[in-house]
């Protein structure tokens, strides 16, 4: 399937660059609005943007922990006729999934640790979320959200 629209940004993996990531996403949506026959609505976009923000925050916090110089974080955005995809790449430390959090019937969500919730939020906002570490030491995240009808 062919790419309708693409947008790429490379920024240092720091919290100060989150605005630049949101600006890239805004440029991407502007292109989508003029190209796609039925662009996604505001709620759909908000879910995708939430997933982007969660993964970006995880890269900033975990790929470049305190004491390690932040490296570049690359975001590629693609619109296809049936879906939107985002790819994050960074050269930070490998992602190690946290142990699952036990959510029992008596658990108070406000008492649960915040750590590890970002991935669950991102997954809930997307149709697919994949991570892999390349042999060259690159972390790669793939986020997919399908366009409806």
N, C-alpha and C positions, 0 to 999 in steps of 0.2 A: 504494500500500500504506500502511496506517495505522501510526502510531507506537504502540507498546505502552508504552514507558517513555522518559523523557528526564531528563537531568541536565545542568545548566550551571554552570560556575564561571568567574569572571573574577578573575585575580590578576596582580600585577606579574610581568613576565617575568624572574624572578631564580631562581637555584638554590635559594634558601631556600623557594620556593613549591612545589617538587616534591612535598613531603609533602602539601600541600593538594590537588594534582592526584590523587595516589594515594588520598587520602581520598574525593574525589569519585567516583573509580572504584569504591571499596569501597561507597559508598552506592548507586551504580548497580547493582552486582552484587547487593546485598541486595534491591533492587526486582525485578531479573530473577529471582532465586530464588523469589519469591512470585508471579510473574506467568506466566513461561514454563513450559510443560508439561515440556520436557526442556532445562533450562538447560545451557550449555556446561560441560565439565569443567575441572579446575584447569589442565591443560596448555594448553588452548585459551585460557583467560583469561590465562595467563602470556604467551602469544605476543602477544595483543592489548595487554596492559599494557606489554610490552617495546616495541612499536611506538609506543605513546603516549609513553613515556619518551624514546625516541629523537627523536621529532619535537619534543617540549617542549624537550629539551636543544639541539636545533638552533636553535630559535627564540631561546632564551636566549643562545646563543653567537654566532649569526650575524645575527639580525634586529636585535639591540641590541648591537653590538660595543663593546669598551672605548672609553670616552670619550663614549658616547651614553647618555643617560638611559633606563633600561628603561621601556617602556610597558606597557600591559595586554596580557595573553594570555588569550584566551577559548577555553574548551573546551566544546563541546556533545557530549553522548553520547546516542545514540538506539538503542533496540532495536526491531526490526521482527520480524514472524513468521519471516523467513528470514535475517536478518543483523543485525549490530551495526555502527553507523557512529559515527565521531568526526570532528568538525570543529574545527580550530584556526584562529583568526583573530588577527592582530596587525597593528600599524601600523609595524613596523620596516622596515629596508631590504629591497629585493627579494632573493629567493633567486636565486643564480646557480649552476647545477649545476657541481660540480667536474669536471675532466677525468677520464676513466675511468682506473682503476688497472690496470696490466698485471699480470695474474696468470699467469705462465708456469709450465711444469711444474717448473722449478727454483726457483721463488719460495718463500721461507720466510714463512708468514703472520705470524710474529712480527717479521719485519724490515720489513713493509709499513707505510706511514704509517697512523695511526689515523684521521686526518681523512678524511671521506667515507664511512667504513664504516657510520655510523649509518643513513643512508638505505638502504643495502643490507640491513642487519639488519631495518629496519622493513618493507621490501618483502618480505623472506623470511617475515615473520610474518603478512602480510596477503594478501587476495585482490586488493585494489586500493589504490593510493596515488596521489593526484593533488595537484598544486600548481597554483595560478593566482594571478596578481597582478591585482587589480581596477584599473579606471581611477581609482578614488579613493585608490589607494595602500595597499590592504589585502592582506596575504598570506593566502591561504586554503589550508588543507590538508584533504583528505578521505581518511579511512582506513576501509576496509571489510573486514570479515571475515564470511564466510557461516557460518550455522549448519548443521551437518550433519543430514541426514535428518530 
